[in-house]
Amino acid sequence: MKLLFASDPSITTRLLVAIIASIALLVLDQRGQQLTPFRSVLSILTDPVKYLVNLPPSIIQEATETVSSYTTLKEENRRLHEERLIHQTRLLKLAALEKENIRLRALLENSFKLGEKVLVAELLSVNMAPYEHIVVVNKGTRFGVHPQQPVMDANGVVGQVFRALPFSSEIMLITDPNHAIPVQVNRNGLLTIAVGSGQINRLNLPYLPNNADIRPGDLLITSGLGGTFPQGYPVAVVDEFTSQNNKPFATVTATPKALLDRNRELMIVWSDSTPIPLSPKPAPNEQENPTHEGQ
């Protein structure tokens, strides 16, 4: 071989020799196993080269797949997070609807117990300025609402219509300092007046003497006097009775039965009962005597 290429043969001669050698090697490999050891030794030298040649594409492919998987997982995580927020919002809405359904059921049941015409109104706004407890509802004169109508919730008296407008009405709560409601002790029928204290969870009973038969836990109901509130509506529960030795009247406070700071729906009531006047009517015979005398 050295003598063959020593004279610097041409490229054509080298190609021809390479082709002949390749054909000879192919024929020899097909007819016998003489080249197997040589192939094994050669593979030890060439396999690392093949691995090195294939390494960059493999790294690039793995990196691409990793980035693609990360992007897919990130997008799926974002989608699942959005779906979770949507489902949580729906659950909150369902919970709110469930509570609203419970409130409306309570109002409906209470309206049947009242046995009078009622109108359910929804709260629009609250004016809880100091010493002024006024709320606005979405029912007005176009629904027949008029001033001095009693307003209830599922637990008791809330207040009365203070001002009726065409599409809304203002409700004065019983805790407003300008509000007073005739009440009686359900246990013994004791009559008195409950006055708003300016605090949302407190009523004052300022006209009870120190020896009045009233005690903490007594239920106060409307007495029907004055004609605004029909008789028998729950108003408050007495929570404190303190005698004042140096004053003519005791200090008595009560907690309203109505949930004044948590209502969303209120009942405006039309009473079919005859109001009890503050002053007694004259007896029929007293009205007839002057007529007979005139005759």
VMD Tcl script that draws the C-alpha trace (Angstrom):
set ca {
  {0.00 0.00 0.00}
  {2.82 2.39 0.80}
  {4.40 1.66 -2.63}
  {1.03 2.22 -4.30}
  {0.54 5.72 -2.87}
  {4.14 6.75 -2.68}
  {4.06 8.20 -6.16}
  {1.16 10.46 -5.16}
  {-1.56 8.82 -7.27}
  {-4.42 10.88 -8.63}
  {-7.76 11.31 -6.97}
  {-9.41 9.04 -9.53}
  {-6.99 6.23 -8.73}
  {-7.62 6.66 -4.99}
  {-11.40 6.59 -5.52}
  {-11.14 3.48 -7.64}
  {-9.01 1.69 -5.05}
  {-11.46 2.73 -2.29}
  {-14.41 1.40 -4.28}
  {-12.67 -1.91 -4.97}
  {-11.71 -2.23 -1.30}
  {-15.27 -1.49 -0.21}
  {-16.71 -4.09 -2.57}
  {-14.16 -6.64 -1.37}
  {-15.04 -5.93 2.26}
  {-18.79 -6.25 1.53}
  {-18.29 -9.58 -0.25}
  {-16.06 -10.85 2.51}
  {-18.56 -9.77 5.16}
  {-21.43 -11.50 3.40}
  {-19.60 -14.81 2.99}
  {-17.99 -15.13 6.38}
  {-17.55 -13.74 9.91}
  {-13.92 -12.76 9.51}
  {-14.67 -9.01 9.92}
  {-16.74 -9.37 13.11}
  {-13.82 -8.80 15.54}
  {-12.65 -5.85 13.46}
  {-16.19 -4.41 13.47}
  {-16.42 -4.75 17.25}
  {-13.15 -2.93 17.78}
  {-14.17 -0.26 15.29}
  {-17.54 0.23 17.03}
  {-15.74 1.00 20.30}
  {-14.05 3.90 18.56}
  {-17.04 5.12 16.51}
  {-19.91 4.80 19.02}
  {-18.74 7.71 21.22}
  {-18.47 9.81 18.09}
  {-22.05 8.91 17.15}
  {-23.24 9.72 20.65}
  {-21.45 13.05 20.55}
  {-22.94 13.81 17.15}
  {-26.46 12.96 18.37}
  {-26.05 14.74 21.73}
  {-26.89 18.35 20.65}
  {-30.14 17.38 18.86}
  {-31.15 15.24 21.86}
  {-30.45 18.08 24.29}
  {-32.35 20.52 22.12}
  {-35.30 18.12 21.82}
  {-35.41 17.48 25.58}
  {-35.14 21.20 26.32}
  {-37.95 21.91 23.86}
  {-40.15 19.24 25.40}
  {-39.37 20.50 28.90}
  {-40.23 24.11 27.99}
  {-43.38 22.93 26.21}
  {-44.43 20.83 29.21}
  {-43.75 23.72 31.59}
  {-45.77 26.09 29.42}
  {-48.61 23.58 29.21}
  {-48.58 22.97 32.95}
  {-48.46 26.68 33.66}
  {-51.40 27.34 31.36}
  {-53.35 24.46 32.87}
  {-52.56 25.73 36.37}
  {-53.81 29.18 35.43}
  {-56.99 27.72 33.91}
  {-57.64 25.56 36.97}
  {-57.04 28.55 39.25}
  {-59.58 30.60 37.29}
  {-62.08 27.74 37.38}
  {-61.58 27.41 41.13}
  {-62.27 31.12 41.62}
  {-65.37 30.87 39.44}
  {-66.64 27.85 41.37}
  {-65.94 29.56 44.69}
  {-67.87 32.62 43.52}
  {-70.76 30.41 42.46}
  {-70.69 28.65 45.82}
  {-70.77 32.00 47.60}
  {-73.71 33.04 45.43}
  {-75.48 29.77 46.18}
  {-74.85 30.27 49.89}
  {-76.25 33.81 49.67}
  {-79.29 32.55 47.76}
  {-79.80 29.82 50.34}
  {-79.74 32.36 53.19}
  {-82.05 34.66 51.24}
  {-84.41 31.75 50.68}
  {-84.41 31.03 54.41}
  {-85.16 34.69 55.17}
  {-87.98 34.82 52.63}
  {-89.45 31.60 53.98}
  {-89.37 33.08 57.48}
  {-91.07 36.25 56.23}
  {-93.70 34.21 54.40}
  {-94.41 32.07 57.43}
  {-94.58 35.14 59.66}
  {-96.96 36.88 57.24}
  {-99.36 33.94 57.53}
  {-99.12 34.15 61.31}
  {-99.97 37.85 61.19}
  {-103.16 37.16 59.26}
  {-102.97 40.62 57.67}
  {-102.03 42.02 54.28}
  {-98.28 42.47 53.96}
  {-95.87 43.71 51.30}
  {-92.28 42.48 51.20}
  {-89.83 45.31 50.50}
  {-86.11 45.11 49.89}
  {-83.59 47.35 51.63}
  {-81.98 49.98 49.40}
  {-79.87 52.07 51.76}
  {-79.22 52.70 55.45}
  {-78.81 56.07 57.13}
  {-77.26 55.27 60.50}
  {-76.16 58.79 61.38}
  {-75.83 59.51 65.09}
  {-79.28 59.71 66.68}
  {-81.01 59.01 63.36}
  {-81.93 55.46 62.38}
  {-83.60 55.61 58.95}
  {-83.56 52.94 56.22}
  {-84.88 53.14 52.65}
  {-86.82 50.34 50.95}
  {-87.82 49.84 47.32}
  {-91.60 50.07 47.75}
  {-93.53 53.36 47.73}
  {-96.91 54.95 47.15}
  {-97.39 53.19 43.81}
  {-97.68 49.99 45.86}
  {-100.09 51.60 48.31}
  {-97.54 52.36 51.00}
  {-98.39 55.31 53.23}
  {-96.84 57.00 56.30}
  {-97.24 55.44 59.77}
  {-97.57 51.90 58.42}
  {-95.97 49.34 60.74}
  {-92.92 47.53 59.39}
  {-91.91 44.04 60.53}
  {-89.33 41.36 59.92}
  {-89.55 37.65 60.70}
  {-88.79 38.30 64.39}
  {-90.65 41.42 65.42}
  {-91.36 45.10 64.92}
  {-88.78 47.04 62.90}
  {-90.36 50.49 62.84}
  {-92.87 52.46 60.82}
  {-93.04 54.22 57.47}
  {-91.69 57.72 58.02}
  {-91.97 59.08 54.46}
  {-93.57 57.42 51.42}
  {-92.35 58.36 47.94}
  {-93.59 56.96 44.60}
  {-90.82 54.38 44.20}
  {-89.34 54.14 47.69}
  {-90.12 54.70 51.34}
  {-88.15 55.77 54.39}
  {-88.54 53.59 57.48}
  {-87.84 54.97 60.94}
  {-86.50 52.19 63.14}
  {-87.82 51.70 66.66}
  {-84.33 52.52 67.98}
  {-84.44 56.05 66.54}
  {-84.52 58.59 69.45}
  {-87.57 60.24 67.85}
  {-89.54 57.00 67.81}
  {-91.84 55.77 70.58}
  {-94.07 52.71 70.54}
  {-96.78 51.72 73.04}
  {-95.99 48.27 74.46}
  {-97.19 45.93 77.14}
  {-95.49 43.23 79.14}
  {-96.70 39.95 77.74}
  {-96.49 38.26 81.18}
  {-98.87 40.55 83.05}
  {-100.22 43.11 80.57}
  {-98.38 46.07 82.12}
  {-98.61 49.06 79.73}
  {-95.75 51.44 79.00}
  {-93.90 53.14 76.15}
  {-90.61 52.00 74.56}
  {-88.46 54.84 73.25}
  {-85.50 54.60 70.88}
  {-82.13 55.05 72.50}
  {-80.06 55.91 69.42}
  {-78.30 52.54 69.72}
  {-79.24 49.87 67.20}
  {-79.66 47.14 69.82}
  {-81.31 49.01 72.66}
  {-84.67 50.47 73.68}
  {-85.45 52.53 76.76}
  {-88.56 52.27 78.91}
  {-88.37 55.62 80.77}
  {-91.85 55.76 82.30}
  {-91.87 52.79 84.67}
  {-91.87 53.42 88.45}
  {-89.37 51.71 90.71}
  {-91.99 49.24 91.93}
  {-93.19 48.21 88.45}
  {-93.82 44.50 87.94}
  {-91.28 43.96 85.20}
  {-88.15 41.85 85.15}
  {-85.30 40.87 82.78}
  {-86.48 38.35 80.20}
  {-90.02 39.75 79.93}
  {-91.32 39.93 76.37}
  {-92.70 43.30 75.25}
  {-95.42 43.27 72.60}
  {-97.38 46.03 70.89}
  {-100.37 47.10 72.94}
  {-102.45 48.43 70.04}
  {-102.82 51.86 71.65}
  {-102.63 54.77 69.25}
  {-103.65 52.73 66.19}
  {-100.29 52.64 64.40}
  {-99.20 49.17 65.52}
  {-101.81 46.41 65.82}
  {-101.85 44.53 69.08}
  {-99.66 41.52 69.77}
  {-96.52 42.10 67.68}
  {-93.23 41.20 69.43}
  {-91.14 44.29 70.08}
  {-88.30 43.59 72.52}
  {-87.07 41.58 75.49}
  {-86.25 43.33 78.78}
  {-82.59 42.90 79.62}
  {-82.08 45.26 82.57}
  {-84.19 46.75 85.38}
  {-82.49 49.13 87.83}
  {-84.40 50.96 90.55}
  {-83.51 54.61 91.14}
  {-84.07 55.47 94.82}
  {-83.65 59.20 94.30}
  {-85.77 59.30 91.11}
  {-89.42 58.51 90.44}
  {-88.73 56.19 87.53}
  {-86.54 53.11 87.17}
  {-83.92 52.57 84.47}
  {-85.22 49.85 82.15}
  {-83.65 48.77 78.87}
  {-84.68 46.17 76.33}
  {-83.21 44.49 73.25}
  {-85.31 44.59 70.06}
  {-86.55 41.26 68.75}
  {-86.10 42.35 65.13}
  {-82.66 42.02 63.55}
  {-82.38 45.71 62.80}
  {-78.77 45.64 61.60}
  {-79.03 42.47 59.49}
  {-82.29 42.76 57.55}
  {-82.38 42.72 53.75}
  {-86.14 42.22 53.40}
  {-88.87 43.88 55.46}
  {-92.64 43.48 55.65}
  {-94.89 46.53 55.38}
  {-98.17 45.67 57.08}
  {-101.74 46.73 56.39}
  {-103.79 46.08 59.50}
  {-107.39 44.93 59.19}
  {-107.98 45.18 62.92}
  {-109.71 48.13 64.58}
  {-107.09 50.28 66.37}
  {-107.38 50.88 70.08}
  {-107.60 54.68 70.65}
  {-105.50 56.45 73.23}
  {-108.64 58.02 74.79}
  {-111.73 55.89 75.53}
  {-114.87 56.43 73.47}
  {-118.04 57.60 75.29}
  {-120.57 54.90 76.06}
  {-123.55 54.58 73.71}
  {-126.06 55.62 76.41}
  {-124.00 58.74 77.08}
  {-124.27 59.66 73.40}
  {-128.00 59.02 73.29}
  {-128.99 60.99 76.46}
  {-128.50 64.46 74.98}
  {-130.69 63.48 72.06}
  {-133.49 62.33 74.33}
  {-133.20 65.46 76.37}
  {-133.47 67.52 73.25}
  {-136.60 65.68 72.29}
}
mol new
graphics top color blue
foreach p $ca { graphics top sphere $p radius 0.5 }
foreach p [lrange $ca 0 end-1] q [lrange $ca 1 end] { graphics top cylinder $p $q radius 0.2 }
display resetview
